[in-house]
Amino acid sequence: MRVWIHPEHIRGCLATQDRKYQMKEHPRGFLFTANDNVVCLTGDGRVLDGREQNLWVEYMSGKSVLELSDMIMWRLKA
């Protein structure tokens, strides 16, 4: 698995998948890749896959960091 945080690497993912990308102070994000699978996550916790899931909200609701990282790994295997 690779994790990308540099704007050059995540710009395409955010520009095409995040409806809030044009915000003046966009929180940027993270790009997780494994094989040919990609998970794009914004800096404010939104997973950009159409499920409206927010990892920050889930963390604040009690999910552990391990549970959240397992979720990302599971999506990369899907």
MDAnalysis code that builds the backbone (N, CA, C; Angstrom):
import MDAnalysis as mda
import numpy as np

u = mda.Universe.empty(234, n_residues=78, atom_resindex=np.repeat(np.arange(78), 3), trajectory=True)
u.add_TopologyAttr("name", ["N", "CA", "C"] * 78)
u.add_TopologyAttr("resid", np.arange(1, 79))
u.add_TopologyAttr("resname", ["MET", "ARG", "VAL", "TRP", "ILE", "HIS", "PRO", "GLU", "HIS", "ILE", "ARG", "GLY", "CYS", "LEU", "ALA", "THR", "GLN", "ASP", "ARG", "LYS", "TYR", "GLN", "MET", "LYS", "GLU", "HIS", "PRO", "ARG", "GLY", "PHE", "LEU", "PHE", "THR", "ALA", "ASN", "ASP", "ASN", "VAL", "VAL", "CYS", "LEU", "THR", "GLY", "ASP", "GLY", "ARG", "VAL", "LEU", "ASP", "GLY", "ARG", "GLU", "GLN", "ASN", "LEU", "TRP", "VAL", "GLU", "TYR", "MET", "SER", "GLY", "LYS", "SER", "VAL", "LEU", "GLU", "LEU", "SER", "ASP", "MET", "ILE", "MET", "TRP", "ARG", "LEU", "LYS", "ALA"])
u.atoms.positions = np.array([
    [0.852, -1.172, 0.000],
    [0.000, 0.000, 0.000],
    [0.893, 1.229, 0.000],
    [0.437, 2.249, -0.698],
    [1.127, 3.529, -0.715],
    [0.161, 4.607, -0.258],
    [0.703, 5.612, 0.429],
    [-0.087, 6.746, 0.873],
    [0.554, 7.995, 0.289],
    [-0.254, 8.763, -0.446],
    [0.215, 9.989, -1.090],
    [-0.430, 11.184, -0.415],
    [0.362, 12.226, -0.135],
    [-0.195, 13.434, 0.475],
    [0.188, 14.704, -0.284],
    [1.145, 14.596, -1.177],
    [1.580, 15.786, -1.900],
    [0.475, 16.228, -2.862],
    [0.199, 17.539, -2.919],
    [-0.875, 18.032, -3.798],
    [-0.763, 17.546, -5.239],
    [0.431, 17.375, -5.730],
    [0.623, 16.898, -7.107],
    [0.006, 15.521, -7.310],
    [0.068, 14.681, -6.297],
    [-0.436, 13.317, -6.405],
    [-1.931, 13.201, -6.124],
    [-2.456, 14.062, -5.267],
    [-3.863, 13.928, -4.877],
    [-4.803, 14.876, -5.613],
    [-4.266, 15.840, -6.336],
    [-5.082, 16.856, -7.009],
    [-6.132, 16.229, -7.934],
    [-5.750, 15.259, -8.732],
    [-6.684, 14.650, -9.681],
    [-7.839, 13.966, -8.994],
    [-7.539, 13.225, -7.965],
    [-8.574, 12.521, -7.206],
    [-9.550, 13.507, -6.582],
    [-9.021, 14.539, -5.946],
    [-9.882, 15.526, -5.298],
    [-10.696, 16.323, -6.316],
    [-10.053, 16.719, -7.409],
    [-10.731, 17.543, -8.411],
    [-11.898, 16.807, -9.060],
    [-11.780, 15.509, -9.250],
    [-12.841, 14.765, -9.927],
    [-13.886, 14.196, -8.980],
    [-13.539, 13.969, -7.699],
    [-14.466, 13.294, -6.801],
    [-15.048, 14.154, -5.687],
    [-14.400, 15.273, -5.359],
    [-14.853, 16.065, -4.219],
    [-15.626, 17.301, -4.676],
    [-16.907, 17.340, -4.353],
    [-17.735, 18.478, -4.741],
    [-17.324, 19.755, -4.015],
    [-16.537, 19.650, -2.961],
    [-16.076, 20.818, -2.209],
    [-14.665, 21.253, -2.619],
    [-14.145, 20.693, -3.683],
    [-12.751, 20.946, -4.078],
    [-12.461, 22.418, -4.351],
    [-13.423, 23.167, -4.836],
    [-13.193, 24.571, -5.176],
    [-13.268, 25.514, -3.973],
    [-13.472, 24.981, -2.776],
    [-13.499, 25.820, -1.576],
    [-12.177, 26.565, -1.430],
    [-12.244, 27.784, -0.951],
    [-11.033, 28.590, -0.779],
    [-10.034, 27.898, 0.149],
    [-10.504, 27.334, 1.238],
    [-9.620, 26.677, 2.206],
    [-9.922, 25.183, 2.269],
    [-9.786, 24.526, 1.151],
    [-10.040, 23.086, 1.083],
    [-9.057, 22.344, 1.992],
    [-9.514, 21.315, 2.727],
    [-8.648, 20.600, 3.659],
    [-7.657, 19.629, 3.005],
    [-7.610, 19.608, 1.667],
    [-6.739, 18.693, 0.901],
    [-7.071, 17.255, 1.273],
    [-6.091, 16.342, 1.230],
    [-6.442, 14.965, 1.525],
    [-5.309, 13.982, 1.416],
    [-5.696, 12.731, 1.313],
    [-4.779, 11.602, 1.262],
    [-5.239, 10.667, 0.152],
    [-4.304, 10.050, -0.505],
    [-4.611, 9.086, -1.550],
    [-3.941, 7.774, -1.164],
    [-4.737, 6.738, -0.973],
    [-4.236, 5.412, -0.643],
    [-4.337, 4.552, -1.895],
    [-3.263, 3.852, -2.240],
    [-3.286, 2.982, -3.411],
    [-2.696, 1.625, -3.072],
    [-3.251, 0.617, -3.701],
    [-2.726, -0.749, -3.603],
    [-3.147, -1.464, -4.875],
    [-2.172, -2.012, -5.580],
    [-2.426, -2.616, -6.878],
    [-3.103, -1.573, -7.761],
    [-4.286, -1.852, -8.273],
    [-4.998, -0.885, -9.111],
    [-6.137, -0.199, -8.368],
    [-6.222, -0.387, -7.052],
    [-7.316, 0.173, -6.269],
    [-6.892, 1.468, -5.589],
    [-7.857, 2.374, -5.441],
    [-7.584, 3.707, -4.899],
    [-8.657, 4.076, -3.885],
    [-8.245, 4.676, -2.777],
    [-9.166, 5.276, -1.822],
    [-8.702, 6.707, -1.626],
    [-9.605, 7.653, -1.854],
    [-9.306, 9.071, -1.701],
    [-10.032, 9.560, -0.443],
    [-9.284, 10.200, 0.445],
    [-9.810, 10.662, 1.729],
    [-9.464, 12.131, 1.889],
    [-10.449, 12.965, 2.207],
    [-10.167, 14.383, 2.404],
    [-9.586, 14.611, 3.796],
    [-8.941, 15.754, 3.969],
    [-8.331, 16.087, 5.245],
    [-9.331, 16.232, 6.379],
    [-10.603, 16.452, 6.056],
    [-11.622, 16.539, 7.104],
    [-12.336, 15.204, 7.322],
    [-11.802, 14.129, 6.728],
    [-12.297, 12.792, 7.027],
    [-13.270, 12.175, 6.055],
    [-13.679, 12.902, 5.023],
    [-14.659, 12.355, 4.083],
    [-13.997, 11.358, 3.138],
    [-14.580, 10.163, 3.044],
    [-14.116, 9.157, 2.094],
    [-14.861, 9.414, 0.790],
    [-14.123, 9.631, -0.281],
    [-14.736, 10.029, -1.547],
    [-15.049, 8.812, -2.424],
    [-16.062, 8.072, -2.010],
    [-16.478, 6.914, -2.802],
    [-17.988, 6.832, -2.950],
    [-18.674, 7.920, -2.621],
    [-20.122, 7.953, -2.784],
    [-20.916, 7.432, -1.608],
    [-20.254, 6.958, -0.577],
    [-20.969, 6.392, 0.576],
    [-21.256, 7.415, 1.674],
    [-20.766, 8.626, 1.518],
    [-20.965, 9.675, 2.523],
    [-20.418, 9.279, 3.893],
    [-19.320, 8.560, 3.922],
    [-18.703, 8.156, 5.181],
    [-17.641, 9.175, 5.565],
    [-17.574, 9.492, 6.861],
    [-16.589, 10.429, 7.365],
    [-15.817, 9.756, 8.497],
    [-14.529, 9.515, 8.277],
    [-13.729, 8.797, 9.272],
    [-13.514, 9.615, 10.537],
    [-13.473, 10.935, 10.422],
    [-13.318, 11.764, 11.614],
    [-14.547, 11.614, 12.515],
    [-15.730, 11.637, 11.934],
    [-16.962, 11.473, 12.707],
    [-16.985, 10.090, 13.351],
    [-16.579, 9.078, 12.614],
    [-16.567, 7.720, 13.167],
    [-15.555, 7.594, 14.302],
    [-14.407, 8.233, 14.153],
    [-13.399, 8.216, 15.226],
    [-13.948, 8.893, 16.482],
    [-14.588, 10.037, 16.299],
    [-15.154, 10.753, 17.442],
    [-16.334, 9.995, 18.059],
    [-16.926, 9.069, 17.293],
    [-18.028, 8.250, 17.809],
    [-17.532, 6.982, 18.491],
    [-16.220, 6.789, 18.526],
    [-15.683, 5.669, 19.277],
    [-14.913, 4.613, 18.507],
    [-14.886, 4.686, 17.187],
    [-14.122, 3.691, 16.427],
    [-12.631, 3.933, 16.642],
    [-11.893, 2.854, 16.720],
    [-10.456, 2.968, 16.943],
    [-9.719, 3.256, 15.637],
    [-8.503, 3.710, 15.772],
    [-7.659, 3.963, 14.608],
    [-7.451, 2.659, 13.839],
    [-7.315, 1.553, 14.552],
    [-7.149, 0.254, 13.901],
    [-8.381, -0.104, 13.075],
    [-9.571, 0.123, 13.609],
    [-10.799, -0.156, 12.861],
    [-10.875, 0.694, 11.596],
    [-10.494, 1.949, 11.702],
    [-10.556, 2.843, 10.552],
    [-9.517, 2.474, 9.503],
    [-8.327, 2.104, 9.945],
    [-7.306, 1.693, 8.974],
    [-7.683, 0.364, 8.324],
    [-8.311, -0.533, 9.069],
    [-8.799, -1.789, 8.486],
    [-9.846, -1.520, 7.408],
    [-10.693, -0.508, 7.629],
    [-11.706, -0.150, 6.646],
    [-11.041, 0.302, 5.350],
    [-10.001, 1.117, 5.447],
    [-9.299, 1.575, 4.256],
    [-8.657, 0.388, 3.542],
    [-8.035, -0.498, 4.298],
    [-7.405, -1.693, 3.707],
    [-8.456, -2.556, 3.013],
    [-9.626, -2.736, 3.640],
    [-10.688, -3.552, 3.050],
    [-11.135, -2.948, 1.707],
    [-11.266, -1.628, 1.672],
    [-11.680, -0.978, 0.420],
    [-10.616, -1.100, -0.654],
    [-9.361, -1.137, -0.262],
    [-8.297, -1.300, -1.246],
    [-8.263, -2.716, -1.825],
    [-8.793, -3.671, -1.102],
    [-8.832, -5.056, -1.582],
    [-10.074, -5.332, -2.418],
    [-11.085, -4.485, -2.288],
    [-12.367, -4.701, -2.979],
    [-12.240, -4.525, -4.478],
])
